[in-house]
Amino acid sequence: METRHSFFQYLPIVFVDDRPVKVPTFVISSSQILYHSLSNEISRSDRPSGLCRRASLAAHSSPPSSPSYIDMDKTSNVLPDVQNLIDGRNIPIDRVGIRGLTVPLQVQSVKGAQPTVAKVCMCVGLPADKRGTHMSRFVSLIADNHAPLSSDMMRETLEKMLTLLEAEEGYIEISCPFFVTKTSPMSKLKSLMNYDVRFLAERVGGKTRVIQEVTVPVTSLCPCSREISDYGAHNQRSHIVVALELSEPISLEEQIRFAETSASCELWSRLKRNDEKFVTEFAYDHPKFVEDIIRDVCKQLNADDRVLWYRAEAENFESIHNHSAYATISRDKRLA
């Protein structure tokens, strides 16, 4: 016999401690899915009063002799796994997962693991016939990680994620602040300088890529302004982004130096007057267009055999304009 079911329906009897118990469950209706009782159909009049409420309390109290109490561990298999339903729209999803998860992590530095707070994005590709992925597994995976953030850690985490989510393709992005202790040029005072770092790991078409990226604030001074002015030259803060795919490890500190040594002058958090004089005059003696900065960065990357692929960006936040000057170069050295 076929009957139409509402969203809530009482289904077959299960046995708890050898006693029959009527178990409520949630039925997902898609195109009028029809259910049959495995043993006996339970009519609405047979529903035990307050069963749902008592079931929710069962995990917090010892069940008495009444069969209305349910051991949820023994009956958890009756809860529907909705995301595992077959989807009939036949549209695969490139990436699905979590984004904007904030977690405490450690990041690898030359002096050891450094504590930080990171933003995490984790996604997998979803086949056309699967309705959904397992969102909680992403959180569990990153929560169980105890290795400091590095290219090796990203590669290992990607492999674990693909296995745990039963996926063939996936993407992980983790970004966080990173700190380096720097000594001011003249007063020799020490202070922390902050940088933004980002790690990306991706599996597409059976190939895995891991990219290590830093964003480095520096000073740039305009050669044209210096040349045409009787005194002074316009200068500004700039950002240099260096993203690398590597054959051998390069520390974040060394990657930052690729950028700082290519600018008109690097930055420090703590400067005294004699330091400020040095910075001003050093930048004036090393004027650079945005084109000069990007080329000087890439010259170093081209000469480093550990770098397989790179993307470099330079952006000068112009002090005399309400727009930026920008340049970028990317190169896969394996194709050269």
C-alpha positions in Angstrom: 0.0 0.0 0.0 1.3 3.5 -0.9 0.5 6.5 1.2 1.7 10.1 1.0 3.8 11.2 3.9 4.3 14.5 5.5 7.8 15.7 6.5 7.5 14.2 9.9 6.6 10.5 9.9 6.9 7.7 12.5 8.8 4.8 11.0 9.5 1.2 12.1 10.2 -0.2 15.5 13.7 -0.5 16.7 14.9 -2.5 19.7 16.6 -0.9 22.8 17.7 -3.4 25.5 15.5 -6.0 23.7 12.4 -3.9 24.0 10.5 -2.5 21.0 10.5 1.3 20.7 8.7 3.5 18.2 11.3 5.9 16.7 10.6 9.4 15.2 12.7 10.4 12.3 12.8 13.1 9.6 11.7 12.1 6.1 13.0 14.2 3.2 10.3 14.3 0.5 11.5 14.7 -3.1 8.9 14.1 -5.7 6.6 12.5 -3.1 9.1 9.8 -1.8 7.1 6.9 -0.4 8.0 4.9 2.6 6.8 1.6 3.9 7.1 0.3 7.4 9.6 -2.5 7.7 7.3 -4.4 10.0 4.1 -2.6 11.1 2.7 0.8 10.0 2.4 3.0 13.1 -0.7 5.1 13.0 -0.8 8.6 14.3 -2.8 7.5 17.3 0.0 5.2 18.3 2.5 8.0 18.8 3.9 8.0 22.4 3.2 11.4 24.0 6.3 13.6 24.5 8.5 11.1 22.8 10.7 13.7 20.9 11.3 15.7 24.1 12.2 12.6 26.1 14.5 11.4 23.4 16.5 14.6 23.5 16.9 14.2 27.2 18.0 10.6 27.0 21.7 11.5 26.5 21.6 13.5 29.8 19.8 11.0 32.1 19.7 7.3 32.7 16.8 5.7 30.9 14.2 4.2 33.2 12.3 1.0 32.4 9.8 2.8 30.1 10.5 2.1 26.4 9.7 5.7 25.6 13.3 6.6 26.4 15.7 6.1 23.5 19.5 5.5 23.6 20.4 8.0 20.9 23.8 6.3 20.2 21.9 3.2 19.2 19.4 4.9 17.0 21.6 7.6 15.4 21.6 5.6 12.2 17.9 6.6 11.6 18.9 10.3 11.1 19.0 11.1 7.4 22.3 12.0 5.7 20.7 14.6 3.5 23.9 15.8 1.7 24.5 12.3 0.5 21.3 12.3 -1.5 21.6 12.0 -5.3 21.1 15.2 -7.1 19.3 15.1 -10.4 20.4 18.4 -11.9 23.6 17.0 -13.2 25.7 20.1 -12.5 29.2 19.6 -10.9 30.5 22.3 -8.5 34.0 23.5 -8.9 34.5 24.5 -5.3 32.3 24.0 -2.2 33.4 24.2 1.4 34.0 26.8 4.1 35.4 30.3 3.9 36.3 32.9 6.6 37.1 30.5 9.4 39.3 32.2 12.0 41.6 29.9 13.9 44.7 30.1 16.1 47.7 28.6 14.3 51.5 28.6 14.3 53.5 29.7 11.2 57.0 28.5 10.5 59.8 31.0 10.8 63.6 30.7 10.9 63.5 31.0 14.7 60.8 28.3 15.1 57.1 28.2 15.2 55.4 31.6 15.6 51.8 31.9 17.0 49.3 33.7 14.9 45.6 34.0 14.0 44.7 32.8 10.5 41.8 33.0 8.1 41.0 29.7 6.4 39.3 28.7 3.2 38.8 25.0 2.4 36.9 23.6 -0.6 36.6 20.5 -2.7 35.1 19.8 -6.1 31.7 18.1 -5.9 30.5 15.6 -8.5 27.3 16.3 -10.4 25.4 13.5 -8.8 26.1 14.4 -5.2 23.8 16.9 -3.4 26.3 18.3 -0.8 29.6 17.9 0.9 30.5 17.4 4.6 31.0 20.9 6.0 32.0 19.9 9.5 34.8 17.7 8.3 36.7 20.8 7.1 36.6 22.4 10.6 37.6 19.1 12.2 40.6 18.8 9.9 42.0 22.2 10.6 41.2 21.9 14.3 43.2 18.6 14.6 46.2 20.1 12.8 49.2 20.8 15.1 51.9 21.4 12.5 53.1 25.0 11.9 52.0 26.7 8.7 54.4 26.0 5.8 54.4 24.7 2.2 54.9 21.1 3.5 52.0 21.5 6.0 49.7 22.7 3.2 50.6 19.8 1.0 49.9 17.3 3.7 46.7 19.0 4.8 45.4 19.0 1.2 46.0 15.2 0.9 44.2 14.6 4.2 41.3 16.8 3.1 40.8 15.0 -0.2 40.8 11.6 1.5 38.5 12.7 4.3 36.0 14.4 1.9 36.3 11.6 -0.7 37.2 14.2 -3.3 39.5 14.2 -6.3 40.0 18.0 -6.5 40.4 20.6 -3.7 41.7 24.0 -2.6 43.0 25.4 0.6 43.9 29.0 1.4 45.4 30.1 4.7 46.3 33.7 5.4 47.8 35.3 8.5 50.0 38.1 9.8 53.7 37.3 10.2 56.2 39.2 12.3 59.9 39.8 11.9 62.2 41.4 14.5 64.1 44.2 12.7 66.9 46.5 13.9 66.7 50.2 13.0 69.5 51.3 10.7 71.2 53.9 12.9 69.9 53.7 16.5 70.0 49.9 16.4 66.7 49.6 18.3 64.7 46.4 17.8 61.0 46.3 16.9 58.5 43.9 15.3 57.6 44.5 11.6 54.4 42.9 10.4 53.7 41.3 7.0 50.8 39.5 5.4 51.4 35.9 4.3 49.2 33.6 2.4 49.6 29.9 1.5 47.6 28.2 -1.2 47.3 24.5 -2.0 45.3 23.1 -4.9 44.7 19.8 -6.7 43.3 20.1 -10.2 43.4 17.4 -12.9 45.5 15.2 -10.7 48.2 17.9 -10.3 49.1 19.5 -7.0 50.4 23.1 -6.6 51.5 24.8 -3.4 52.1 28.6 -3.5 53.8 30.6 -0.7 53.0 34.4 -0.9 54.1 37.5 1.1 52.9 41.1 0.9 55.7 43.5 1.8 55.3 47.2 2.6 58.2 49.4 1.4 59.0 53.0 0.3 59.2 54.1 -3.3 60.6 57.4 -4.6 59.9 58.8 -8.0 62.9 59.2 -10.3 61.1 61.7 -12.5 60.1 63.9 -9.5 63.7 63.8 -8.2 65.1 64.8 -11.6 62.9 67.7 -12.4 62.6 69.2 -8.9 65.0 71.8 -7.4 64.6 70.0 -4.1 62.7 67.0 -2.8 60.8 64.3 -4.6 57.5 62.7 -4.1 57.6 59.4 -2.4 55.1 57.0 -0.9 54.4 53.6 0.7 54.2 50.7 -1.7 53.3 47.0 -1.5 55.2 44.3 -3.2 53.6 40.9 -3.5 55.9 37.9 -4.1 54.1 34.5 -4.7 56.3 31.4 -5.2 56.0 27.8 -6.2 59.2 26.1 -5.0 61.3 23.0 -5.5 63.0 23.5 -2.2 62.0 25.5 0.9 62.5 29.2 1.1 61.9 30.8 4.5 59.3 33.6 4.7 62.1 35.9 6.0 64.2 35.3 2.8 61.1 35.8 0.6 60.4 39.1 2.3 64.0 40.2 1.5 63.5 39.7 -2.2 61.0 42.6 -2.0 62.7 44.9 0.5 66.0 44.9 -1.3 64.2 45.9 -4.6 62.5 49.0 -3.2 63.8 52.6 -2.7 63.9 51.8 1.0 62.6 49.2 3.4 60.4 50.0 6.4 60.8 49.7 10.2 58.2 50.0 12.9 60.5 52.0 15.3 62.7 54.9 14.1 64.5 57.7 16.0 65.5 61.0 14.3 68.8 59.7 13.1 67.0 56.7 11.6 64.5 58.9 9.9 67.3 61.0 8.3 68.9 57.8 7.0 65.6 56.5 5.5 64.8 59.8 3.8 68.3 60.1 2.3 68.5 56.4 1.3 65.3 56.5 -0.6 66.4 59.8 -2.3 69.6 58.0 -3.4 67.6 55.0 -4.8 64.7 56.4 -6.8 62.6 53.8 -8.5 59.5 53.6 -10.8 57.1 50.8 -10.2 58.6 49.2 -13.3 62.1 49.3 -11.7 60.8 47.7 -8.5 59.1 44.8 -10.3 62.0 44.1 -12.6 64.5 44.1 -9.7 62.3 41.6 -7.8 62.1 39.3 -10.8 65.8 39.5 -11.5 66.4 37.9 -8.2 63.7 35.3 -8.7 65.0 34.4 -12.1 68.5 33.7 -10.6 67.2 31.5 -7.8 67.0 27.8 -8.9 64.6 26.9 -6.0 61.9 29.0 -7.6 59.8 27.1 -10.2 57.1 29.6 -10.8 56.5 33.1 -9.5 54.1 36.0 -9.6 55.4 39.4 -8.5 53.3 42.6 -8.1 54.2 46.1 -7.2 51.8 48.9 -6.3 52.8 52.4 -5.4 50.1 54.4 -3.5 51.0 57.6 -5.3 51.2 60.6 -2.9 50.5 63.1 -5.7 47.6 61.2 -7.3 44.4 59.7 -6.2 45.3 56.4 -7.9 48.1 53.8 -7.7 50.9 52.9 -10.1 50.9 49.1 -10.6 53.0 46.4 -12.4 53.0 42.6 -12.3 55.1 39.8 -13.9 54.4 36.1 -13.7 56.6 33.4 -15.1 56.7 29.6 -15.1 60.5 28.8 -15.2 59.8 25.2 -16.1 58.5 26.4 -19.5 61.6 28.5 -20.3 
